[in-house]
Amino acid sequence: MFSALTAVVYCEGNFGAIDGKTANGLVRHSEKYRIVAVIDSQNAGRDAGMLLDNRPNGIPVCRDLATALALADALPDYFIYGMAPASGMLSNNERGLILAAIKLGMSIVNGLHEFLSEDAEFLAASIAANVELIDIRKPRSKNELRLFSGRIHEVGCPRIAILGTDCAIGKRTTATVLVRALKDAGLNALMIGTGQTGLIQGARYGVAMDAVPSQFCAGELEAIIVEAFESEQPDVIVIEGQGALSHPAFSTSSFILRGSCPHAVILQHAPGRDRRCDFPHMSMPAPASEINLIQTFSETRVIGLTINHEHMSDAEVDTAIRRYESELRIPSTDALSRSPARLLDMVLAAFPELEFKVLAEAV
C-alpha cells in the first residue's frame, strides 16, 4: 500500500546508474513516499521500472520538473534529491532547481553532506513558502551522540549484516529483499538503515553512518539496534552495510561490524565489475579475500554470497552462482533476479531457530 505522501525524484543523467542509487532504490521500494516521477532528461519518456528491472511500474522518467508536474495529478508533496555524487555537494544548476521547487510549495528531502537547513538562501526560501528542509545526513547534536556500551549483547535475536566488496553494489537492495522474504515467511524482521537511501525509503530505525563523528559511530548504531529490539521484539534484525571493509576510501563497514556485532554476514559481490566504483585504478577484490578479511576483523561468519548482476547475462549469473558455491562452500544467489526463497533458505540454514519459528507459523 502506497503512502499518501507524494514525491518527485531528481536524478539527472544518473537514473539506473551507480550514482543514482537513491533514486533507483526509491523506485524499487519506498514505505514513506509514493514516487510519481523521476527527473532525468537522458532517459525521458521511459518507464522507471522497465529501465531498472525490465518490469513496468507506471513511474514516468521526465525531462524536467515542469514535465513531471504536468503529468502529476497534483503538486507533489516532496522534491527528493535522488543522487549520491562522490562530492556530496550541489551544483549551481541544482541549487536553482531546488529553490524553484521550494517556491512552488514542495518540501525538500536531501541526502547530501551539504545541509540545506544551514544555508541562508534555502532557509529563507523554505520559511517564505512554509515547507520543510529535511537533511537526512544531518546528525544529532554532539552532546546527544552515544558511545559504544556493550549493550548490543543484550539483543537476543540474530543480527545479520549485509556487507559488500565495493560501494554502490546493492547491499541495501539485498537487505530490503531479505527483510520482505523473512516477513512473508511469518517472521518479525527489521532492517536497520545506515545510509541516506534506506532512511529516505522509510526505515523506522537507522542512522546515516558516514555523517557521524567516528568516535560515536559504533555507539550510535548499537543504541539504535538496542532501541529497535526493545521496542519491536523482532525475530531477526538485518543491518544494511556501507562501503566495503577492504576499501581504503571507506571506514563505515568497520563501524557497522563493531556497532552491530553481527552473528552473521551476507556478502554482496558484482562479478561483472572489474574496478572499484569511482576508483578505476583499484581492482575489485575476490569474494574469498573479503570473506577472510571480515571474519578476521570481527567475530562473525559469512553465511552466504549474493550477486549484483550488472553487466551479466542470466546464464552468466547461473555460472557465477555455481562457481562461488563450489569455491566458497556457502550458498549463493542473486536477490533481484532469483527467487527470494533462495535468500530466505540461506538465513534459515544458518539459524535453525528461525526455521522452527517459520514451521510453527505454518502449522
C-alpha positions in Angstrom: 0.0 0.0 0.0 1.4 3.4 -1.0 2.0 6.3 1.3 -0.2 9.3 0.9 2.9 11.4 0.7 3.9 12.0 -3.0 7.3 12.8 -4.3 9.2 13.6 -7.5 12.8 12.3 -7.5 15.6 14.3 -9.2 18.3 12.1 -10.8 19.6 14.0 -13.8 21.9 11.9 -16.0 22.2 9.1 -13.4 18.9 7.2 -13.2 19.7 3.5 -13.4 23.4 4.2 -12.9 25.6 3.9 -9.8 25.4 7.5 -8.7 21.6 7.3 -9.0 21.3 4.7 -6.3 19.0 6.8 -4.1 16.5 7.3 -7.0 16.9 3.6 -8.0 16.2 2.5 -4.5 13.1 4.7 -4.1 11.6 3.5 -7.4 12.1 -0.1 -6.3 10.9 0.3 -2.7 9.6 3.1 -0.6 7.5 2.9 2.5 7.3 6.6 3.1 6.7 8.2 -0.3 4.7 7.4 -3.4 7.1 8.3 -6.2 5.1 10.0 -9.1 8.0 10.8 -11.4 11.8 10.7 -11.9 13.6 13.6 -13.5 16.4 12.5 -15.9 16.5 14.1 -19.4 18.7 11.4 -20.7 16.0 8.7 -20.1 13.0 10.9 -20.6 9.9 9.1 -21.9 10.8 5.7 -20.4 9.1 3.8 -17.6 11.3 3.8 -14.5 10.6 0.1 -13.7 11.3 -1.0 -17.2 14.6 0.9 -17.2 15.8 -0.6 -13.9 14.4 -4.1 -13.9 12.6 -4.7 -17.2 9.3 -4.6 -15.3 6.9 -1.6 -15.8 5.7 0.2 -12.7 4.0 3.2 -14.1 6.5 5.8 -12.8 7.5 8.1 -15.7 11.0 9.4 -16.3 10.7 13.0 -17.3 12.9 15.6 -19.0 12.5 18.3 -16.3 10.5 19.4 -13.3 7.8 21.1 -15.4 7.1 17.9 -17.3 6.9 15.9 -14.1 4.5 18.3 -12.6 2.3 18.4 -15.8 2.0 14.6 -15.5 1.1 14.6 -11.8 -2.5 14.7 -10.5 -1.5 17.4 -8.0 1.6 19.2 -6.8 3.9 16.5 -5.2 4.5 17.0 -1.5 8.3 16.5 -1.8 11.2 17.0 -4.1 13.8 14.4 -3.4 17.4 14.8 -4.4 18.0 11.2 -5.7 21.7 11.0 -6.4 24.8 10.2 -4.4 27.7 12.0 -6.1 31.2 11.5 -4.7 31.4 15.2 -3.9 28.2 15.1 -1.8 27.6 18.7 -2.9 25.0 20.5 -5.1 25.9 22.1 -8.4 24.8 25.7 -9.1 22.2 24.5 -11.5 20.8 22.1 -8.9 20.6 24.9 -6.3 18.4 26.8 -8.7 16.2 23.8 -9.4 15.7 23.1 -5.7 14.9 26.8 -5.0 12.3 26.6 -7.8 10.7 23.5 -6.2 10.6 25.3 -2.8 8.9 28.3 -4.3 6.3 26.1 -5.9 5.5 24.7 -2.4 7.4 21.4 -2.3 9.3 20.3 0.7 12.8 19.1 0.1 14.4 15.8 1.0 18.2 16.0 0.8 20.6 13.1 1.3 23.8 15.0 0.7 26.5 16.1 3.1 25.6 19.7 2.3 22.8 20.7 4.7 20.2 22.9 3.2 18.8 23.8 6.6 22.1 25.6 7.3 22.1 27.5 4.1 20.7 31.0 4.5 19.2 31.1 0.9 17.4 27.8 1.2 16.3 28.5 4.8 14.8 31.9 3.8 13.0 30.4 0.8 11.6 27.5 2.9 10.2 29.9 5.5 8.6 32.0 2.9 7.0 29.0 1.2 6.2 27.3 4.6 7.9 24.0 3.5 10.3 21.6 5.2 14.0 21.1 4.5 14.9 17.6 5.5 18.6 16.9 5.7 18.8 13.1 6.0 22.5 13.0 6.8 22.4 15.7 9.5 23.5 14.1 12.7 22.1 14.9 16.1 24.0 17.4 18.3 27.3 16.2 19.7 26.1 16.3 23.3 23.4 13.7 22.3 25.6 11.3 20.5 26.2 7.9 22.2 29.4 5.9 22.7 29.6 2.1 22.4 28.5 0.5 25.7 28.4 -3.3 25.1 24.6 -3.4 25.4 24.4 -4.9 21.9 25.0 -8.3 23.5 21.6 -7.8 25.3 19.9 -8.1 21.9 18.6 -11.6 21.9 17.8 -12.2 18.3 20.0 -13.0 15.3 21.7 -9.9 13.8 22.7 -10.2 10.1 24.8 -7.6 8.4 24.7 -7.2 4.6 28.2 -6.2 3.6 29.9 -5.9 0.2 33.1 -6.0 -1.9 32.5 -2.4 -3.1 30.3 0.6 -2.6 27.0 1.1 -4.6 26.9 -2.6 -5.1 23.3 -3.5 -3.9 23.7 -4.1 -0.2 20.6 -2.1 0.7 18.5 -3.7 -2.0 19.5 -7.2 -0.8 18.7 -6.2 2.8 15.3 -5.0 1.6 14.5 -8.1 -0.3 15.7 -10.3 2.6 13.5 -8.5 5.2 10.5 -8.8 2.9 11.1 -12.5 2.5 11.5 -13.0 6.2 8.3 -11.2 6.9 6.5 -13.2 4.2 7.6 -16.3 6.0 5.9 -15.1 9.2 8.9 -13.7 11.0 9.1 -10.3 12.6 12.1 -8.9 10.8 13.5 -5.3 11.0 16.0 -3.5 8.8 18.4 -1.0 10.3 19.2 1.7 7.8 22.8 3.0 7.8 22.7 5.3 4.7 20.6 8.1 3.3 18.6 6.0 0.8 17.4 3.5 3.4 16.3 6.3 5.6 14.5 8.2 2.8 12.8 4.9 1.9 11.3 4.9 5.3 13.4 2.7 7.6 12.0 3.2 11.0 15.3 2.7 12.7 18.7 3.9 11.4 21.4 6.4 11.2 23.4 7.9 8.3 26.7 6.4 9.5 29.0 8.4 7.2 27.8 11.7 8.8 28.5 10.7 12.4 31.9 11.6 14.1 34.0 8.4 14.1 34.2 8.3 17.9 30.4 7.8 18.1 29.7 5.7 15.0 29.7 2.3 16.8 27.8 3.6 19.7 25.1 5.3 17.7 24.4 2.1 15.7 24.5 0.0 18.8 22.0 2.3 20.6 19.6 2.2 17.6 19.7 -1.6 17.4 19.1 -1.9 21.1 16.1 0.5 20.8 14.7 -1.4 17.9 15.0 -4.7 19.7 13.4 -3.4 22.9 10.6 -1.6 21.1 9.7 -4.3 18.4 10.9 -7.6 19.9 11.9 -8.8 16.4 12.8 -12.4 15.5 15.7 -11.1 13.4 17.5 -7.8 12.7 19.1 -7.1 9.3 21.7 -4.3 9.2 22.4 -2.5 5.9 26.0 -2.3 5.0 28.0 0.6 3.6 31.2 0.7 1.5 33.5 -2.3 1.9 35.8 -3.3 4.7 38.7 -3.7 2.2 38.1 -0.3 0.6 40.6 2.3 1.8 38.2 5.2 1.0 35.5 4.0 3.4 35.6 3.2 7.1 31.9 2.7 7.6 31.9 -1.1 7.3 34.3 -1.4 10.2 31.9 0.7 12.4 29.0 -1.5 11.3 30.8 -4.6 12.3 31.8 -3.0 15.7 28.5 -1.4 16.5 26.2 -4.3 15.5 28.5 -7.2 16.4 26.6 -9.3 13.8 26.1 -13.0 14.3 26.4 -13.4 10.6 27.2 -11.6 7.4 25.9 -11.9 3.8 28.4 -10.6 1.3 27.3 -8.8 -1.9 29.6 -9.0 -4.9 29.4 -7.9 -8.5 31.3 -10.4 -10.7 30.9 -8.2 -13.8 32.7 -5.3 -12.1 36.4 -5.2 -12.7 37.3 -2.0 -10.9 36.0 -0.3 -7.7 33.2 2.2 -8.2 34.7 5.7 -8.7 38.2 4.3 -8.3 39.2 2.9 -11.7 42.8 2.3 -10.6 41.6 -0.1 -7.9 40.8 -3.7 -8.8 37.8 -5.4 -7.3 38.7 -7.9 -4.5 37.8 -11.6 -4.8 34.9 -12.7 -2.5 37.2 -15.1 -0.7 39.6 -12.3 0.2 36.8 -10.1 1.5 35.3 -13.0 3.5 38.7 -13.7 5.1 39.1 -10.1 6.0 35.6 -9.8 7.5 36.0 -13.0 9.6 39.5 -11.9 10.7 38.4 -8.4 11.7 35.2 -9.4 13.5 33.9 -12.4 15.5 31.3 -13.4 12.9 30.7 -15.7 10.0 29.8 -15.2 6.3 26.8 -17.4 5.7 26.2 -16.6 2.0 27.1 -14.6 -1.1 24.6 -12.5 -3.1 25.4 -11.3 -6.6 24.8 -8.0 -8.3 24.1 -9.0 -11.9 25.2 -5.7 -13.6 26.9 -6.4 -17.0 26.0 -10.1 -16.8 23.6 -12.3 -18.8 21.2 -14.6 -17.0 23.4 -17.6 -18.0 26.5 -15.8 -16.6 24.6 -15.3 -13.3 23.9 -19.0 -13.1 27.5 -19.9 -13.8 28.8 -17.4 -11.2 26.4 -18.8 -8.5 27.6 -22.4 -9.2 31.2 -21.3 -9.2 31.1 -19.4 -5.9 29.1 -22.1 -4.2 31.8 -24.6 -5.2 34.7 -22.3 -4.3 33.4 -20.7 -1.1 31.3 -23.6 0.2 28.5 -21.3 1.1 25.1 -20.7 -0.6 24.9 -18.1 -3.3 22.1 -16.3 -5.1 21.0 -13.1 -6.9 18.5 -11.3 -4.7 16.8 -9.5 -7.6 16.8 -12.0 -10.5 16.3 -15.2 -8.5 13.5 -16.2 -6.1 13.7 -14.6 -2.7 13.1 -18.1 -1.3 16.8 -18.8 -2.0 17.8 -15.8 0.2 15.4 -17.0 2.9 16.8 -20.5 2.8 20.3 -19.1 3.2 19.3 -17.5 6.5 17.2 -20.4 7.8 20.0 -22.8 7.2 22.3 -20.6 9.3 19.8 -20.1 12.1 17.7 -23.2 12.7 15.8 -21.4 15.5 14.3 -19.1 12.9 13.3 -22.1 10.7 11.5 -23.6 13.7 9.5 -20.4 14.1 8.6 -20.4 10.4 7.4 -24.0 10.7 5.4 -23.2 13.8 3.8 -20.3 11.9 2.8 -22.6 9.1 1.1 -25.1 11.3 
